[in-house]
Amino acid sequence: MPSLDLNAPIEDLLRQLCDVESVSGQEAGLADLIEAALSQSDHLEVIRDGDAIVARTNLGKPMRVLIAGHIDTVPVNNNLPTRLEGSTLWGRGTVDMKGGVAVQLKLAATLRDPRVDVSWVFYDHEEVSSELNGLDRLSRNSPELLQGQFAVLCEPTGAEIEGGCNGTLRLELASRGRRAHSARAWVGQNAIHQLAPVLSMLSAYQPRTVTVDGLDYRESLSAVAISGGVAGNVIPDLATLEINYRFAPDSTGDQAVERVKGLLEECGLEGIEIEVTDLAEGARPGLDAPLAREFVKAVGGIAKPKYGWTDVARFSALGIPAVNYGPGDALLAHADDERLDLEQLHACERGLRSWLAES
């Protein structure tokens, strides 16, 4: 593979990154290139764990920040190599999230004496199962590499600050009834019909909006999947309903579970089993931290809440306030027409450089 040129204009560096395919589980080649490129900088200590790379300054500064991004992408679908049209770069990974990674690499190589010590974290397996996540693996294998007072995750935010994130909870409801011939439906017990009160509750539910550290997080409670049925002339004896709850970071995961179970109990359920299938804590924005206030001032704009779940929650679990800040429209992440407005790339580089280089 060609080497990465960290001295190239940042838009060229981004094209180099994107044109190296790094679908989850196949990040090793790109990790090799990142490790080799950063190892040329004598002001950085470079450490590798699997396909995760940590490059850090050790200047003895009183504060340390972590700036992180994942190097894997979802599968390619005829959208590589990249192509440039005007000021827009098209291709897999331009938004999610090699734009952010390009900013990290450029700044890691050129900021030799930042005003705080910086740990630049490039990690693998973000787009797949949580147990494979490279950031989580780093926290287990080498927790000392993820120590700091503040963190920035370079996920796509349209070059605006998005603080913290909502938590996410999924529950599966299994409704059990009794089969019968549909011509004699009264003999059976319709498992699908038993879910009707739950669906009515979800349809009428008014989501909470919760203010946390000055940001308004809107919640959502939704049916996201339903299945059931045996045949066109059979009353079904089993139906399942999956519910997703996105909860504000003022609540713990356990509190979110109890809140949803309370709503379900009010539906007067009988013969319905409830199982929690996924739970991820949210993250408070931590914008009251001194470094966070300085970050917002340096970058400019108004911080917004992050409604989706991101790896800032992993930093929050480590006791590190964290925000999302990176180039790209999140609505284009994973899309076949994924593309990045290069002005956002330059804006994020300017914002982070202004904050880190500020005297």
N, C-alpha and C positions, 0 to 999 in steps of 0.2 A: 504494500500500500504506500502511496505517497505520504510524506511527512506533513504535519500541520505547520503552517507558517503563521506564527503568532504576531509577526510584524506586519502582516498584510492588512489592508483596510478591513474593518470588521465585517462588511458585507461579503467580502471574498472569503474570510475565515468561516463565516456561516455556511457558504456554499460547500467549502471543503468538508465541514462536519456533516452536512446533510447528505452529500453524495457518497459517504461511507455508510452503507446500510447497517443499522444496529437495532434490529427488531429484538424485543425482549428475549433473552436467552442467547443472543448472538452479538453481545456487546464487546466481546474480547478484543476484536480488531480495533475498534474505536478507542477502547480503554488503553490499548498499547500505544496508540498515537498520542493520546492525551498525556500519558505518563512520560513518554519520550520527549514531548515538546516542553512540558513543565520542568523536566529535569535539567533543561538547558539554563534555567534561571537560578543563579547561585544564591539568591535571596530567599529561596523557597526550600522547605523540607518536604519531600514527596514520599508518601506512604501509600501502599496498595493493599487492599483487602479484596480478594476475588477480582471482580471487575469494577470495584469502586476505588477512586483515587482521592486522596486528601493531600492538598498542597497548602502549607501554612508558613506564615512568617513567624519568626521567634525573635522579636525586637525588644522584648522586655516591657512592652506597653502595659499600662494598668488595666486595660479592657481588651477583650477579644470578641469579635463577631464571627459568625458563621454565614457563609453565602453558598447556597446549595442548589444543585440542579441535577436532574436525571438524564442519562445519556441514551436510554432506550426509547424506542418508538413502537407504535402499533404496526401491524404488517403493511408493507408497501403494496399499492394497487395502481400500477402504471403511473405513478407520480414521482418517479426519480428517473434520471437525474433532474436536478433542479433546473428551472428556467427563469430568466429575469425578463420582466416586461415593465419598462419604465422604472418606477420605484417600488415595484412589487416583486417579491421572490416567491415562486410557486414550488411546492414540493413537500414530500413527507418529512415531518420533523421541523419545518420552518417555524411553526407555532409551538408545537408541543414536543420538546421544548428546547430545541437546539439554538433558537434565538437567544434564550437566556444563557445557555451554556457558552455561546460565543462571547457574550458580554463578560461572563466569568473569566474565560480564558484570556481575553484581551486585557482585562484589568489585573488579573493575577500576574501576568508577565510584565506589565508596565508600571504598576504601582509598587515601587521598591521600598518606599518608606511611608506607608499609610499611617494615619494618626492613631489607629488602633491596630493591634495584631489581628490578622485575618486568617481564618481557615476556609479555604476554597474546597468545597465538597462536590465531587462528581460521582453519582452512584447509579447502580444498575437495577433492573427488574422492578421498575415502578409501575409499569403498565399491566402487571399480572398479579397473581395472588399475593396477599399481604405477607404471608410467611416467607416469600422469596425476596422481599424488598431489601435492597442493598443498604439503605439508610438504617433500617431496623437491625440488619446484621452487624453493621458498624457499631451500633449502640450496645450490642451484646459482646462483640469480640474486642472492641477497643473503645470503651466509653470515654477515655481521656481525649480522644480525637474530636469528640462532639461537645467539649466543654466551652462555654462562652456566656456572655451576658445578653446577647441579642442575636437573632437569626433572620436572614432574608432568603426566601425560597423563590427562585426566578421562574415560577410558573407564569403562563401568559395571563396578563391582567390589562392589556391595552396600555401599558406603560403608566398605570395608575396603581396606587397603593391599596391593597385589600387586606384588612386586618383579620387575623384569626381564621376560624372557619366553623360552620355548623357541624354538629355531630350527625351520624347516620345510624339508623336502626332498621333492621328488617325482621319481621315476624311472619311465620307461616301458620295459618289457621287450617286445621283439618276438621271438616264437618262430616260426621258419620251418621248414616241413616239406615234404611232397610230397602232392599230391592223388591220390586214388584212389577207386574205387567202394567204398562201405562194405561191399558183399558180398565184396570181396576186399581187406580192410583191410590185410593184410600186404604188399600191393604199395606202399602209400603210407607216409607218415610223419606221424603225427598231431601237429600243432603244439600243440593244446590239451593233450594228454597230456604233452608235454615240459615244461609248466609245473608239473606235479604236485609235483616236489621243492621248488620255490619255495613253493608254497602250504602244503606240509607244514611247511617251515621257519618260515613266518610264523605258522602256527597254534600251533606249539610255542614260539615265541620268548618269552622272559621279559624284559620291558622293564627297563632300568636305572633306578634311582633315584639321583640324583646330588646331593650337597649342595654348593651354591654360595653362599658368603657367608652361611651359616647357614640357607638355605632349601633344602628338598628338592624337586627337580624330577623328576617322573616322566616318562619317555620313552614313546613308543609307535611301533610299526612295524607297518603295516597295509596289506593289499591294499584299495584303494578303488575299483577299476574293473577289469573284465575283459571282453574281447570276442573273438569268433572264430566261425567256422562259415560254411559256404557253402550247404549244403542238407541235408535230412534223410537223404540217401543218399550224401553226399560226405565223405571224410576231409579235414579242413581243412588247408590249407597255411600258414595264418597265424593267430596268436592274439596278443593284446596284454594285458599286465597292468600296471596302474599301482599303484605303491607310494608311500605317504606315510610319512615318518619325521619325528617330532617329537623333536628332540634337545636335550639340556640345554645351557645356555649356558657350560658348561665347555669345549665343543668348538667349533672353527671349522666353517664350512660345508664346507671341503675335507676336514677330518677326518671329518665325518659321511658324506660321499660315500664315502670310503675304507672306513669301517666297514661300510656297507651292501654295497658291492661285494665286500668280503671275505666276508661272509655268503653272498652269491650264488655266489661261486666255490666255496664249500664244498658247494654243491648239485650240483656236477659238471655245470654247464650246457654243452650243446653246441648250436650253431646258434641261439643266443639273443643278440640285440643289446640293449645297455643304453644308454639316453639319459637324461641329467639334464634335466628339463623345467622345474624351478622350484627355486630355492634362496634362502632368506632367512636371514641370520645371526640368532642369538638375541641376548639382551642380559643381561649380568650385572646383578644388582639394585643393586649399588653402595650397599648399606645401611651400609657402613663410612664413607662420606663424612660429614663433620661436619653438613652441612645435612640429609642424610638421617636421621641419628640424631635431630636436633632435630625433624624432621618427624614421625617415628614417635612421639616423646614427646608432641608437641603434639596429634596426632590421636588417639592412644590405640589400644589393641588390639594384636594381634600380626600382623606382616607375613607374608603368604603368597606362595608362588610363583605366577607367571602361566604356565599351561600353553599357552595359545593365543598366537599371534604378534600383536603390536601394534606401533604406531609408536614405542614406547619404543626399539625396535631402531635406528631412525633416529637418535635422540639418542645412543644408545650408540656408533654408528658415528662420531659427531662428537666422541666422547670425553667425553660428558656423562652422568653417572649419572642414571637415570630410574626412576620408579615409576608404576604405574597406580593411580588413586584417583578414583572417581566414583560417583554414585548410580545404582541400578538393578541388577536381576538380569540378568546376561549371558545367561542361558538364554532370556530373553524378547526379546533383540535380534533384529530382523528378523521376529519372529512377528506374525501378524495380530492377536493379542490382546496386543500390546505395551502395557505399563502400568507405572507407577512409583508406588511407595510414597513419598509426599511427605515422610515423616519422614527418609528417606534423603537427600532433597534438602537438607533443613535441616541434617542431620548433616554433610554435606560442606561446606556453607557455614560452619558453626561450626568445623569442623576446620581448614579452610584459613585462615579469618580468624584463629583463635587462633595459628596458626603464623606468619602474615605480620605480624600486629600485635603479636606478643610483643616486649616491650622487652628 
